Amino acid sequence: MVDKLEEVATAYAPAALGAYSQAVKANGFVFVSGQLGIDPHTGELAGATAGEQTAQALKNIKNILDASGSGIENVVRATIYMKNVDDFKEIDGEYAKAFIGSVKPARVAFGGNNIPKGALVEIDAIAVLNDAD
């Protein structure tokens, strides 16, 4: 049973490109919508490479989680959507820099996706809220 749903929004991540929230808090979890490597200040992709876009997408996720009262260290599940599966090693290298805790999030990654704005990668995440919430 859902206690309540609460929208999460921050200016430190790109505004939603459609009819969705940056994230939603529900029942002790934060569900972060798929994040592209868009710089929230310019509205443009943060670079031409999958690695640059991955670093920005993960920064966006971190900023959304921080605004929710959670944090990147609380991610329990992530999904990586890649345009080109050949970019996996580069994407995984940036991903490994973001998740440095002893327990890494469960994850799925797959390629061959047509991602909005011509992006090379999109990442979504589910995190637990801090005990204080």
URKA-V643503 format. One record per helix or strand of 3 or more residues. SS is the DSSP state (h for helix, s for strand). FROM is the first residue (numbers start at 1). LEN is the number of residues. Records with the same first field share a line. If there is no record, write none. Layout:
# URKA-V643503
SS: FROM-LEN  FROM-LEN
This chain:
# URKA-V643503
s: 5-4  23-4  29-8  75-8  106-5  121-8
h: 50-19  72-3  85-14  116-3
